[in-house]
Amino acid sequence: MGTGTLSKKAAGSKKAAVKAPSSKRTTPQNEATGPGWVSKYWGTAEQPTEFRAFVGPIIALVLGLKLFVYMIGVTANELFSNTGFTSISARFDIWNRWDAPHYLSVAQYGYQTSGDPANFVVFFPGYPWMVRLFAIPLGGNYLLAAFAVSTIASIAAALLLGYLVRGDSGDSELALRAVWFFLIFPTSYFLHLPYTESLFMACILGTFLAARLDRWLLAGVVGALATLTRINGLVLLPALAVEAYSQYRVSGRIRLQWLWITLAGLGIAVYLFMNYHVYGRPFAFMTVQREHWYKTLQWPWTGIHSKIEAGHGAKPSDKAILVNQELLYIVIGAVATIATWIWLRPSYAIWMTGNWLLFTSTSYILSTPRYTLTLFPIFILLAKVGKNRIVAMLVSFWSILFLGLFTSLFAIGSWAY
């Protein structure tokens, strides 16, 4: 499927650079261009620059939705707690919930061997280490550093998704629609919080884009950052191998550069070494997962059946959030995985399949709506069907409605994945 559009472009870039005619344009004297720096980065209505036509709108969309998420959360917290805020920092403290304090603990103190922090070994070090790095110039404010990391990474993730889709399709409008559906997804608020989603998505999308551009060393390095951030980054290894095979079918050549794919496993190797160094066992995290978080590997149908059973007799609020929404996103992931095998690249289908199996192959299925955010081919599929304006409006309405709901729940301290 596909003919390797991006890699073909990469291979022929030098040739194109030699043969391409000059792109200089003589500006009519009566055309107001403004100061030189404005013309350079903004262009004109007839010939907009890359920043004006593509990069700028994506950055503006990320920042606009970031503001929307923060405003919804702050408003919900004020309405339901009826206490108000005494400082600006208090408005950020409401997001330091659930897993967020665990990541900040690892960032500030590292992995520990006693007390409740000993259970934080299940959290991979990539994001905490990045937060620790950012905390240095921010005076040791780890929460502020976490927001800084998430802000930069969320912008990077959105841009990389846009470039990946545009490179595959040659269609800027399709790419912008994919970014739109990604950023308004019901659990996309995690892109803006002290969680791993933004950094992980930037690494995943960067890895796939590098592979599609035939930059295999870069793909391996960025892939290693992904596996250092989340365990499901390991799905990159078979996905990249399939991408290499897809390119082999086009070129008919075996390339030594594909060996750089193995670098993507370096992140998990570092994590296992950390387990061994701190706890004396490379797989200590699996023991903690089983004994503290009550999660073990099971067949998907076992976890799904347990989730259905959990809905019997549950309170309406628990059933809605902990059962119905979890099952809905399991179905969404399954349907999108099948659609990806039919309409998108095999490497994307491998990413979908591997992740869906990881989400569901557990004794206790939890946070599926959040994990579904990492299934980026969903947003490419939505962009394709979103060419129909009615479909686009319906999907957007559903996404924004539940984005507001889940954001509000998280901000008031309720479970929201």
N, C-alpha and C positions, 0 to 999 in steps of 0.2 A: 504494500500500500504506500503510495507516495513515491516520489522520485528523488528525495533528498534535496529539496529546493535550497535550503540554507547552506548545506555543505557544498552544493554546486556553486553557489554564489561566492563562498569563501575560496574555493579552489580557483575560480576564475577572476578573482578580484584584481590581481596584478595585471592580467591581460586587459581587463576592462579599463584599468587606470591608464594604460598606454594608449588605447585606441579611442577613449571617450573624447569627444570634442570639448572645447572650453565651455565652462558653465557660467562664465562671467556675463553679467547683464548690464547693459547701459541704462541707467535710470533716467527717465524723462525729467527735464528740468522743472516741469510743473507738478511733479509728484512729491508730496511732502513725506520725507522719510524720518524726520526727527534727528536727534543726536546720533552720532555714529554707532554708539554701543546699542541703542535701541534698534537701529536697522540691522545690526549684526545678529541680535538674538530674537528679534520679533518679525522682521521682514515686512511685507505688505500684504494686503488682502488678496492680490493676484498671485503673489509668490511668497507665501508664508514660510518661515524657517521651520526646521525640524522642531525647535522648541515651541514655537507658537502652535503648530499643527498637531503635535503628538506629545512631546514631553511635558510641556506646560499644562495642558488639560489634565493629564494623569496626576501630576503633582498637586494641582488645585483640587482634584477630586479626592485624593487621599486626605489632604489637610481639611477640606470641607467636611468630609464624613467623620474625621477624627473629632472635629469640633462638635458635630451632631451627636456623636456617642458620648462625649464628655458632658454636654448640656443635658441630654436625656438622663444620664446617670445622676448628675447633681440634682436635677429637678425631682427625680423620683425619690432620691434619698431625703430631700427636704420635705416632700409631701408625706411620705410614709413614716419617717422617724419623728417629724414635727419638732426638730431641735435646731436646725440651721447650722451654719458653719461659722467658726470664730476666726478662721484664717484661710488664706489661699492654699496653704499646704494641706489643710484638712480636706479640701476638695479632691486632692490626689490620694489621700489616705483611704478613701472609700474603695479604691480599686485594689488595695493591698489585701486581697482575700484569697481564701482557698489555697491553691498551689503557689500563688505569688510570694507569700512570705518564705516558703521553702526554698524557692530559687534565690531569694535575697539572702537567706541564711547561708546557702552554699557559696554565694558570691562573696560574702563578708568573712565567713569563718572556715570555709572549705568543708570537706566531709568529716563528720565527727563519729566517735565510736560509743558514745554513751547518751542516755536520755532519748527523748523523742527525735532530736536531730539525727540520730543514727539511722533513722528510717528514710532520711532524705537521699540515701545512696541511689534510690530508684530514679532520681532526677539527673539527667545527663549534664556534663559540665560545660558544654559549649556556650549556652546562653549565660549562665552565671559568670563564667570567665570573661565574657564580653562586657557584662555589667561591671565587673570588678575593674576592668580596664578603663571604662568610661567614668567610674567613680573617682579616679585619681585627679583629673582636672576639675571635677565637680565638688571638691572638698570632702570627699567621703560620703556624700549623700547617695546611698545605693538605690533608693526609690526613684530619685530624679534621674540617676544614671540608667535605670531600667526603662524609664519612659523615653529617654534619649535614644537608647538602642532600638526600642520598638518603633520609634518615629522614623529613624533613618532606614531601618530594615523594611518597614511597611512601604515606604516610598520605593525602595529598591525592588521589592517583590512585585509591586504593581507595574513598574517600568519593565522589568524583565519578562513578566507575563505578556505585556503589550508587544515587546519586541519578538518574543517567541512566536506568538500567534501571527503577527504581521509577516515575520520571516517565512513561516510555513505557508501562509495563504496569499501573501502579497496584497492583503486587504486591510487598510488602516482602520476602516469603520468596523470591521469584524473584530479587530484587535481591541479597539476602544470599548466595544460592547462587552467583550470578555472581561476586561478590567472592571467595567461597571458592575457586572454581575458578581465578580469576585469581591469587590469592596462593599457591596450591600448584602452579601450573604448573611443569613440570620445570625451566624456565630462569628462574623467578621470583626466584631468588637474586640476579640482576642488579639487582633493585629495591633491594637493600640494600647494594650495593657502589659503589665510586667509578666508576660508569658512567652513561651518559645515560638509561638506561631509565626510571628513576623520574620524572625531570623531564619527559622527553618524553611519557610516558603521562599525567602530570598535565595537561600543556598540551593534548594531543590530546583527552582526555576533557572538559576544561574548555571547549574550543572547541565540541565537539559539544553539550554541555549548554547553553551560551550560545545557540547557534543554535536548539536545540529550545525554549528559553524566549523566543525572539524578541528576544534581546539581541545584535543583529548587530554593533554597535560593539565590544562586549566579545569577541565571537567573532573579529573581525578582529585585535584586539590580542593575545589569547592565541594565536591561530593564528600570528601573527608570531613569538612566542616559540618556538613549535614548529618553524617553519622555520629559526629561528636555532640550533636544537639538533640537528636531524637533517635530512638532505636529503629523506627520504621524507615530511617534513611538507608538501611541495609537493602531495601527493595531497589535502590538505585543500581546495585551491582547487576542483577539480571536484566533490569531495564536498559542499562547502558550496553550490555552485551547484545541485546536484541537490536538496539539502535545501530551498533557496529555491523551486525549481520545484515540489517536492512540496507546499509550503505555498501556493503560487500556485494549484495545482489545487483546493485546499480553499476558499480565500478568493475566488479569481477576481480578486485585486487585485495589481498590480505595485507594489512598494514601493521607494522610493529607499534605504531602509536596507540593502538587499541589496548596495549598492555597497561597503559596508564589508568585504565578503568580500575585496576586492582587497588590503586591509591585510595579509592573511595572507602575501602574497608579499614583504613588507618584510624579513623575516628573511633570506631567501636573497639579497636585494639587498645587505644589509649584509655578508653573508659574501663575496659577489663583490667588493664594494668592498675588503674586507680583503685578498683575494687580489691585487687590483690595487695597493693601497697598499704591500704588503710585497714582492710578487714581480714587479710590473709587468705582470701578466696576470690578468684577472678569472677565467679558467678554469685557473689554475695547478694547482689541486687535481686536475684530470683527468689532467694529465701525470704527476703523482706517483702517482696511482692506477694508471696504465698501466705506468710504469717501475719503481716500487718495490713495489707491491702486486700487480702482474700482473693487473689487473682492467680489462676493457674491455667496452663494451656489445655484447651478442650476443643472438641469438634465444634464448628460453627452452630450446628443445629442444637447442640447441648446448651450453649449460652442463650440462643434465641428462645428455646423452649423455656428456660428458666426465667427469662425476661417476661414472656407471656404469662407464665404462672404468677409472677410477682404482681401482676395487675389485678388478680382476683382478691377482692376485699380491701384493696389499697384505698387510701383517701383520694378524693377527686384531684386534689392538687398534685399529690405524688404520682398518681396514675398518669396525669397529663404530661408531666415533665420527665419522670423517671422511666415511664413505660411507653406511652404512646409516641412521644417525640423520638425516643431512642429507636423504636421499631420503624417509624416513618423514615428516618435517615438511613437505617439499614436497607430498606427497600429502595430509597433514592440511590444509594451507592451501588446496589446490585443492578438496577436498571441502567444507570449511567455506565457501569463497567461493561455490560453487554453492548451498549450503544458505542462505546469507545472501540471495542473490538471490530465493530462493523464500519465505522466512519472515520476513525482517527488512526494515528500511527500505532504500530504494534508495540513500540517502546512505551507509549502512553498507556496502552491497554495493560501491559505488564505492571506498570506503576499502580493502576487502579486495582487490578486483581490482587496483587500482593498486599496492598494496604487494607483492602476490604476484608481479606482473610485474617489479617492481624487484628483488626478491630473486633471481629466477631468470634475468633478462635480463643475464647477465654471463658472461664467459669462465671465471671461476673461482668457483663457488658455494661459499660458506663462511658459517658462523654462522647458517644458516637457523633452527635451533631457537631462538636468541636473538631473531632478528627476528620470529619467529612470535608472541612475547609481545606485540608491539604490535598484533596483529590482535584487538582487543577484542571484536568480535562473536562470536568463537569462544566466549567465556565466557558470553555471553548464550544461545547455542545449547546449550551444556553445561548451563546452568541450566534450560533448558526440558526437555531430555531427562532431566535429573537429578531431575525430579519422581518418577521411578521410583527407588525406594531402591536396588534392586540395581544399576542403571546408575550411580547416584551413588557407590555404594561401589566399584564396579570402576574408575571413572574416578579416584576419589580415591586408590585403592591404587596405580594406575599412576603418577599424578602424584607422589605423595609418595615412592614408590620411586625414581623417576628424579631427583627433586629432591635427594634425599639423595646419590645416585650422582654427579650432575653437580657438586654443591656440593663433595663430597669431592675429585673430580678437580681442580677449580679450586684448592682450598686447598693441595694438594700440588704445584701447579705444572704439572699436565698440562693439555693443551688441553681446554677445555670450553665453547667457543663465545664 
